């Protein structure tokens, strides 16, 4: 590790001096925050030294603060004025002029002076550092003293370019928390005793291996991973131990690959994806409700009105539509219940034989997929894994964009907390595969919940708890037929299609990819294909229109990804 024994001792001493007031989880927020600010500050000073000749940053700022600020902002993406530099904090401390308000103002000014991509990257970085917390001290003077101790500590740790100091610091703190703290640290780390037993089981007979790989499906058992490392003979050799977590989709979320891709998608294509998904689920509803059926001559045609269950769908559509027009809360839910009750009363839906039933056993499917993992090493399976990865990747991306657009939470073409949403999606997909179910990814049917106001995490938690209870009432699910759910899907499709009005139809280079995305989803019965049509045409038409600089390089990469996807899915099987 880059941290010396002396630095480790200093870090732990400072923690012990303050841990009576600060929880370990909070302590790391301050330590990492100060360390990162120091890194950014030193980077800014180094940049000034390289680009300002013989002038200091203070001199440039004094001559023309606005010009100097713009100069740094456009180059680094952020501005730290001379009095806010980490070195300025150190000088103020040595002159007994430092106070916690000075630090608070510096961080506040940093947040206000972010520019370009840095605004997304650094916004809120220091929000976890609550400088008004009484845990730092009962008054400003005591809080100042605590911050001075931490700043002095970080002053003695060098942020070298060729070492991962933050990573080493994090690794050290986790190890110390796990080994030395009590129940409070155990709230967010695997208890050390449990970790040690598991670590010894994992490493038994392998202690002397040159390289060792650790796989953690939860990506959260930090103390377990590090305790395991402590039992290896080459634990101190960097690179000797490699850590892996989750399956491929989850790893991509952890590395923010999916987040980067989603952020790179142009606004008009995101709107088109939302509208396309809306039309797609409306088509699914029309088909499930019997209003649209397959035809040998024209692919689809109107369903038979002589079929009684089709009238259940029509009844449900009018009930929900009328209630929506009257702005009645819970319109869709009321429509679902009304349609189901009408079906039971008329005998079109059979009464369930039982109301309560034991949850079905998972024994036939639980863990079966794990036993076939060795098959993935077969080169012929690589293409299969890649295709499933790409399909799941873009199906989820399209669904999340459509749902977020419907919920109205996309701001400035960005989806807030998309990283957490993607991680939840990928973890649930991994869990589902272990359980033996089809992929438990984000589903377009969630739009029905959004339509009646379910837009927060509390909604998801409530639904998940109710799902647990619903396992014991599974016979009741037989009354929720396709004709009952179809009206909800059709109405939600109408709501999602409203994003069509925001697409820039006046520019053909945008209108064409958007249109192909929209019609591609229902006509191919596949969200990924609809996205492919749009992504294949957008970069090319923007280039032809002389707007190539507006196309993110990721869109060009995705063009080739979708060419590969379509080739493997459509040409390879036939050849």
Buried (B, 14 or more C-beta within 10 A) or exposed (E): BBBEEEBBEBBBEBBEEBBEBBBBBBBBBBBBBBBBBBBBBBBBBEBBEEEBEEBEBBEBBEEEEEEBBEBBBEBBBBBBBBBBBBBBBBEBBEEEEBBBEBBBEBBEBBBEBBBEEBBEEBEEBBEEBBBEBEBBBEEBEBBBBBBBBBBBBBBEBEBEEEBBBBEBBBBBBBBBBBBEBEEEBBEBBBBBEBBBEBBEEBBEEEEEBEEBEBEBBEBEBBBBBBBBBBBBBBBEEEEBBEBEBBBBBBBBBBEBBBBBBBBBBBBBBBBBBBBBBBBBBBBBBBBBBBBBBEEEEEEEEEBEEEBEBBBBBBBBBEBBBEBBEEEEEEBBBBBBBBBBEBBBEEEBBEEBEEEEBEEEEEEEEEEEBEEEEEEEEEEEEEEEEBBEBBBBBBBBBBBBBBBBBBBEBBEEBBBEEBBEBBBBBBBBBBEBBBBBBEBBBBBBBBBBBBBBEBBEEEBEEEEEEEEEEEEEBBBBEEBBBBBBBBBBBBBBBBBBBBBBEBBEEEBEBBBBBBBBBBBBBBBBEBBBBBBBBBBBBBBBBBBEEEEEEEBBEBBBBBBEBBEEBBEBBEEEEEE
